[in-house]
């Protein structure tokens, strides 16, 4: 798909919606909705990342990934450490090598940033789209073998190798959607209709958790659920949000890593302050609202945290 001017609107809305699902699922942990959300919300993020990916040389990609992913990952993870109990030096080591299974719960959501950085480097290393497709197939086969052999236990999975293998096919699928989107969009209503049964199938597949490489009762069903439900969301938002512009949504989307890093801490503080009385949906909206504020402050005063240069406000003549 060509990079059209109306694309940014629905992508921003979709990213914020996906983050809303993350927050809600971490609040409402026992419902059927939680099971459905966990079946596809992180694959959706990887698909969006693949959809937006621009092919670069490995040298240029290393620079972009370091600035836009590794720098926020390190800074935001370290900022959370004062709120965690335990051996700080040990946690710094685990953060630096991506072994987030061994860090406090508050920091673990940053696993996505680390895995995405590794995936983008791999994608650039493989080069062309065709080579990425082959690499994705190999990654899927390797993940299946590792899942059944348990060669790399969770606690020793440094660099999140298992998770990266598991997620790489979703990233490449996102790239394929971009490449053929003008053709696919012609059949969006048919595809969206075919995707509807997978909302039910997601509830039947058991618990899914990409961080722990848990695929529910059936690995094939996990991938089908994740692909079709993510595909449904992508097509739905492209259909209904292409012309709906919002500065709040754009700011929230631009600072999404800040919300990802801070939302568990914010949930804990707000929930305690409100004496655990808020409905999960209301609490989620409140947490996202605070997340918008944190995103705005970071973009305005600390853009380096997001790998962005500081821009001085222009003085009036």
C-alpha positions as a Python dict, from the first residue, in 0.01 Angstrom:
ca = {
    (1, 'X'): (0, 0, 0),
    (2, 'X'): (127, 344, -81),
    (3, 'X'): (185, 578, 211),
    (4, 'X'): (-127, 792, 172),
    (5, 'X'): (-198, 1105, 372),
    (6, 'X'): (-506, 959, 546),
    (7, 'X'): (-318, 650, 665),
    (8, 'X'): (-175, 807, 977),
    (9, 'X'): (-518, 875, 1127),
    (10, 'X'): (-645, 521, 1139),
    (11, 'X'): (-308, 376, 1233),
    (12, 'X'): (-290, 613, 1530),
    (13, 'X'): (-644, 520, 1634),
    (14, 'X'): (-562, 150, 1596),
    (15, 'X'): (-245, 175, 1805),
    (16, 'X'): (-429, 358, 2083),
    (17, 'X'): (-710, 101, 2069),
    (18, 'X'): (-455, -181, 2096),
    (19, 'X'): (-300, -10, 2398),
    (20, 'X'): (-647, 26, 2550),
    (21, 'X'): (-686, -350, 2517),
    (22, 'X'): (-350, -407, 2689),
    (23, 'X'): (-449, -190, 2985),
    (24, 'X'): (-798, -340, 3011),
    (25, 'X'): (-664, -697, 2998),
    (26, 'X'): (-420, -620, 3280),
    (27, 'X'): (-709, -489, 3492),
    (28, 'X'): (-988, -736, 3415),
    (29, 'X'): (-788, -1057, 3447),
    (30, 'X'): (-1061, -1315, 3497),
    (31, 'X'): (-1321, -1249, 3226),
    (32, 'X'): (-1392, -1398, 2885),
    (33, 'X'): (-1297, -1060, 2738),
    (34, 'X'): (-950, -1100, 2886),
    (35, 'X'): (-905, -1433, 2708),
    (36, 'X'): (-1015, -1285, 2374),
    (37, 'X'): (-790, -980, 2415),
    (38, 'X'): (-483, -1185, 2504),
    (39, 'X'): (-542, -1403, 2197),
    (40, 'X'): (-455, -1121, 1957),
    (41, 'X'): (-361, -784, 2110),
    (42, 'X'): (17, -829, 2103),
    (43, 'X'): (17, -995, 1757),
    (44, 'X'): (-180, -688, 1647),
    (45, 'X'): (101, -462, 1768),
    (46, 'X'): (360, -666, 1576),
    (47, 'X'): (143, -659, 1263),
    (48, 'X'): (109, -280, 1288),
    (49, 'X'): (486, -252, 1326),
    (50, 'X'): (537, -468, 1017),
    (51, 'X'): (277, -266, 827),
    (52, 'X'): (468, 57, 901),
    (53, 'X'): (814, -89, 847),
    (54, 'X'): (1042, 77, 593),
    (55, 'X'): (1325, -129, 449),
    (56, 'X'): (1669, 12, 532),
    (57, 'X'): (2024, -109, 526),
    (58, 'X'): (2130, -294, 837),
    (59, 'X'): (2356, -3, 932),
    (60, 'X'): (2076, 254, 908),
    (61, 'X'): (1828, 23, 1078),
    (62, 'X'): (2065, -25, 1371),
    (63, 'X'): (2075, 352, 1418),
    (64, 'X'): (1697, 389, 1399),
    (65, 'X'): (1628, 91, 1627),
    (66, 'X'): (1881, 210, 1885),
    (67, 'X'): (1736, 561, 1892),
    (68, 'X'): (1363, 480, 1874),
    (69, 'X'): (1346, 148, 2064),
    (70, 'X'): (1654, 63, 2270),
    (71, 'X'): (1692, 413, 2417),
    (72, 'X'): (1327, 430, 2537),
    (73, 'X'): (1349, 69, 2653),
    (74, 'X'): (1653, 133, 2874),
    (75, 'X'): (1552, 475, 3008),
    (76, 'X'): (1191, 387, 3089),
    (77, 'X'): (1286, 53, 3242),
    (78, 'X'): (1543, 218, 3467),
    (79, 'X'): (1294, 489, 3568),
    (80, 'X'): (1064, 215, 3698),
    (81, 'X'): (1333, 55, 3916),
    (82, 'X'): (1285, 286, 4218),
    (83, 'X'): (928, 155, 4244),
    (84, 'X'): (1048, -206, 4257),
    (85, 'X'): (1182, -402, 4550),
    (86, 'X'): (1492, -615, 4518),
    (87, 'X'): (1853, -608, 4405),
    (88, 'X'): (1870, -308, 4171),
    (89, 'X'): (2205, -402, 4018),
    (90, 'X'): (2081, -750, 3929),
    (91, 'X'): (1770, -604, 3766),
    (92, 'X'): (1979, -362, 3559),
    (93, 'X'): (2174, -660, 3424),
    (94, 'X'): (1856, -849, 3335),
    (95, 'X'): (1708, -541, 3166),
    (96, 'X'): (2024, -485, 2961),
    (97, 'X'): (2014, -838, 2816),
    (98, 'X'): (1636, -849, 2771),
    (99, 'X'): (1578, -1121, 3030),
    (100, 'X'): (1254, -964, 3151),
    (101, 'X'): (1127, -1285, 3307),
    (102, 'X'): (1371, -1207, 3589),
    (103, 'X'): (1267, -847, 3658),
    (104, 'X'): (975, -713, 3869),
    (105, 'X'): (626, -720, 3723),
    (106, 'X'): (614, -344, 3668),
    (107, 'X'): (892, -363, 3407),
    (108, 'X'): (785, -676, 3220),
    (109, 'X'): (553, -504, 2968),
    (110, 'X'): (870, -365, 2809),
    (111, 'X'): (933, -712, 2664),
    (112, 'X'): (746, -599, 2354),
    (113, 'X'): (989, -315, 2287),
    (114, 'X'): (1292, -542, 2319),
    (115, 'X'): (1143, -814, 2097),
    (116, 'X'): (1033, -560, 1836),
    (117, 'X'): (1387, -417, 1825),
    (118, 'X'): (1530, -764, 1765),
    (119, 'X'): (1269, -838, 1497),
    (120, 'X'): (1338, -516, 1310),
    (121, 'X'): (1711, -588, 1309),
    (122, 'X'): (1643, -941, 1181),
    (123, 'X'): (1408, -808, 915),
    (124, 'X'): (1668, -561, 792),
    (125, 'X'): (1937, -830, 795),
    (126, 'X'): (1727, -1062, 578),
    (127, 'X'): (1663, -777, 336),
    (128, 'X'): (1393, -824, 74),
    (129, 'X'): (1031, -904, 149),
    (130, 'X'): (1066, -1248, -10),
    (131, 'X'): (1359, -1332, 217),
    (132, 'X'): (1159, -1212, 516),
    (133, 'X'): (876, -1449, 425),
    (134, 'X'): (1119, -1742, 413),
    (135, 'X'): (1274, -1628, 742),
    (136, 'X'): (927, -1608, 901),
    (137, 'X'): (852, -1967, 799),
    (138, 'X'): (1185, -2079, 944),
    (139, 'X'): (1116, -1882, 1263),
    (140, 'X'): (775, -2048, 1299),
    (141, 'X'): (924, -2396, 1254),
    (142, 'X'): (1203, -2315, 1502),
    (143, 'X'): (951, -2186, 1756),
    (144, 'X'): (742, -2503, 1725),
    (145, 'X'): (1051, -2720, 1776),
    (146, 'X'): (1166, -2517, 2076),
    (147, 'X'): (815, -2524, 2225),
    (148, 'X'): (799, -2902, 2222),
    (149, 'X'): (1162, -2957, 2321),
    (150, 'X'): (1180, -2691, 2598),
    (151, 'X'): (1545, -2630, 2508),
    (152, 'X'): (1531, -2271, 2631),
    (153, 'X'): (1341, -2233, 2963),
    (154, 'X'): (1171, -1898, 3032),
    (155, 'X'): (1411, -1798, 3309),
    (156, 'X'): (1718, -1849, 3087),
    (157, 'X'): (1573, -1709, 2764),
    (158, 'X'): (1811, -1417, 2738),
    (159, 'X'): (1747, -1183, 2444),
    (160, 'X'): (1388, -1319, 2439),
    (161, 'X'): (1474, -1562, 2163),
    (162, 'X'): (1156, -1770, 2197),
    (163, 'X'): (927, -1468, 2198),
    (164, 'X'): (1103, -1314, 1900),
    (165, 'X'): (1064, -1633, 1696),
    (166, 'X'): (699, -1653, 1796),
    (167, 'X'): (626, -1292, 1697),
    (168, 'X'): (832, -1261, 1379),
    (169, 'X'): (563, -1417, 1150),
    (170, 'X'): (312, -1152, 1265),
    (171, 'X'): (557, -876, 1178),
    (172, 'X'): (616, -1022, 831),
    (173, 'X'): (241, -1068, 782),
    (174, 'X'): (205, -697, 856),
    (175, 'X'): (461, -625, 585),
    (176, 'X'): (262, -839, 340),
    (177, 'X'): (-56, -648, 425),
    (178, 'X'): (115, -321, 337),
    (179, 'X'): (249, -466, 14),
    (180, 'X'): (-89, -596, -107),
    (181, 'X'): (-326, -367, 83),
    (182, 'X'): (-477, -195, -221),
    (183, 'X'): (-588, -537, -344),
    (184, 'X'): (-697, -674, -6),
    (185, 'X'): (-910, -372, 79),
    (186, 'X'): (-1145, -456, -209),
    (187, 'X'): (-1259, -763, -17),
    (188, 'X'): (-1255, -613, 332),
    (189, 'X'): (-1621, -687, 413),
    (190, 'X'): (-1583, -1051, 317),
    (191, 'X'): (-1261, -1084, 519),
    (192, 'X'): (-1414, -910, 820),
    (193, 'X'): (-1717, -1140, 806),
    (194, 'X'): (-1494, -1446, 786),
    (195, 'X'): (-1303, -1317, 1089),
    (196, 'X'): (-1605, -1299, 1321),
    (197, 'X'): (-1610, -1670, 1422),
    (198, 'X'): (-1256, -1632, 1554),
    (199, 'X'): (-1382, -1411, 1838),
    (200, 'X'): (-1557, -1722, 1970),
    (201, 'X'): (-1271, -1958, 1884),
    (202, 'X'): (-1038, -1737, 2087),
    (203, 'X'): (-1243, -1812, 2398),
    (204, 'X'): (-1224, -2186, 2328),
    (205, 'X'): (-847, -2200, 2287),
    (206, 'X'): (-761, -2138, 2650),
    (207, 'X'): (-514, -1891, 2797),
    (208, 'X'): (-263, -1721, 2568),
    (209, 'X'): (39, -1515, 2675),
    (210, 'X'): (300, -1411, 2419),
    (211, 'X'): (546, -1298, 2685),
    (212, 'X'): (555, -1652, 2821),
    (213, 'X'): (516, -1807, 2473),
    (214, 'X'): (188, -1970, 2578),
    (215, 'X'): (-36, -2048, 2280),
    (216, 'X'): (-339, -2198, 2453),
    (217, 'X'): (-472, -2544, 2384),
    (218, 'X'): (-378, -2546, 2016),
    (219, 'X'): (-86, -2362, 1856),
    (220, 'X'): (-242, -2358, 1508),
    (221, 'X'): (-563, -2210, 1648),
    (222, 'X'): (-360, -1946, 1829),
    (223, 'X'): (-200, -1827, 1506),
    (224, 'X'): (-532, -1835, 1318),
    (225, 'X'): (-710, -1643, 1594),
    (226, 'X'): (-433, -1386, 1619),
    (227, 'X'): (-408, -1333, 1243),
    (228, 'X'): (-780, -1306, 1172),
    (229, 'X'): (-870, -1092, 1474),
    (230, 'X'): (-576, -857, 1411),
    (231, 'X'): (-671, -844, 1045),
    (232, 'X'): (-1030, -762, 1142),
    (233, 'X'): (-918, -470, 1361),
    (234, 'X'): (-685, -335, 1097),
    (235, 'X'): (-954, -340, 827),
    (236, 'X'): (-1221, -200, 1061),
    (237, 'X'): (-1008, 97, 1166),
    (238, 'X'): (-900, 166, 809),
    (239, 'X'): (-1267, 172, 713),
    (240, 'X'): (-1408, 388, 990),
    (241, 'X'): (-1121, 605, 1113),
    (242, 'X'): (-933, 710, 799),
    (243, 'X'): (-1075, 1062, 799),
    (244, 'X'): (-1112, 1109, 1175),
    (245, 'X'): (-822, 1321, 1293),
    (246, 'X'): (-751, 1384, 1663),
    (247, 'X'): (-455, 1559, 1821),
    (248, 'X'): (-517, 1369, 2147),
    (249, 'X'): (-504, 1034, 1968),
    (250, 'X'): (-194, 1136, 1773),
    (251, 'X'): (-10, 1248, 2089),
    (252, 'X'): (-110, 931, 2270),
    (253, 'X'): (5, 720, 1977),
    (254, 'X'): (340, 899, 1955),
    (255, 'X'): (404, 836, 2324),
    (256, 'X'): (270, 483, 2335),
    (257, 'X'): (596, 338, 2472),
    (258, 'X'): (556, 565, 2776),
    (259, 'X'): (209, 425, 2841),
    (260, 'X'): (330, 70, 2788),
    (261, 'X'): (608, 122, 3041),
    (262, 'X'): (403, 303, 3307),
    (263, 'X'): (53, 156, 3288),
    (264, 'X'): (95, -117, 3551),
    (265, 'X'): (230, 136, 3800),
    (266, 'X'): (-50, 380, 3715),
    (267, 'X'): (-311, 104, 3749),
    (268, 'X'): (-175, 12, 4092),
    (269, 'X'): (-171, 372, 4217),
    (270, 'X'): (-512, 473, 4078),
    (271, 'X'): (-677, 152, 4192),
    (272, 'X'): (-541, 200, 4543),
    (273, 'X'): (-642, 567, 4551),
    (274, 'X'): (-999, 485, 4442),
    (275, 'X'): (-1023, 197, 4693),
    (276, 'X'): (-1072, -65, 4419),
    (277, 'X'): (-1422, 64, 4343),
    (278, 'X'): (-1393, 149, 3973),
    (279, 'X'): (-1529, -71, 3696),
    (280, 'X'): (-1244, -211, 3479),
    (281, 'X'): (-1359, -7, 3177),
    (282, 'X'): (-1370, 316, 3379),
    (283, 'X'): (-1030, 244, 3533),
    (284, 'X'): (-889, 171, 3187),
    (285, 'X'): (-1016, 504, 3052),
    (286, 'X'): (-868, 685, 3350),
    (287, 'X'): (-531, 511, 3307),
    (288, 'X'): (-528, 594, 2935),
    (289, 'X'): (-610, 956, 3018),
    (290, 'X'): (-314, 971, 3255),
    (291, 'X'): (-110, 800, 2984),
    (292, 'X'): (-200, 1078, 2742),
    (293, 'X'): (-73, 1332, 2995),
    (294, 'X'): (252, 1142, 3041),
    (295, 'X'): (293, 1115, 2663),
    (296, 'X'): (238, 1488, 2617),
    (297, 'X'): (486, 1578, 2891),
    (298, 'X'): (747, 1340, 2752),
    (299, 'X'): (708, 1464, 2394),
    (300, 'X'): (710, 1827, 2505),
    (301, 'X'): (988, 1830, 2763),
    (302, 'X'): (1178, 1500, 2742),
    (303, 'X'): (1163, 1389, 2377),
    (304, 'X'): (1506, 1226, 2407),
    (305, 'X'): (1337, 951, 2609),
    (306, 'X'): (1151, 857, 2291),
    (307, 'X'): (1460, 898, 2076),
    (308, 'X'): (1339, 1229, 1934),
    (309, 'X'): (1539, 1554, 1913),
    (310, 'X'): (1441, 1845, 2136),
    (311, 'X'): (1277, 2128, 1942),
    (312, 'X'): (1284, 2472, 2095),
    (313, 'X'): (958, 2660, 2060),
    (314, 'X'): (986, 2929, 1795),
    (315, 'X'): (979, 3279, 1936),
    (316, 'X'): (733, 3524, 1793),
    (317, 'X'): (875, 3816, 1597),
}
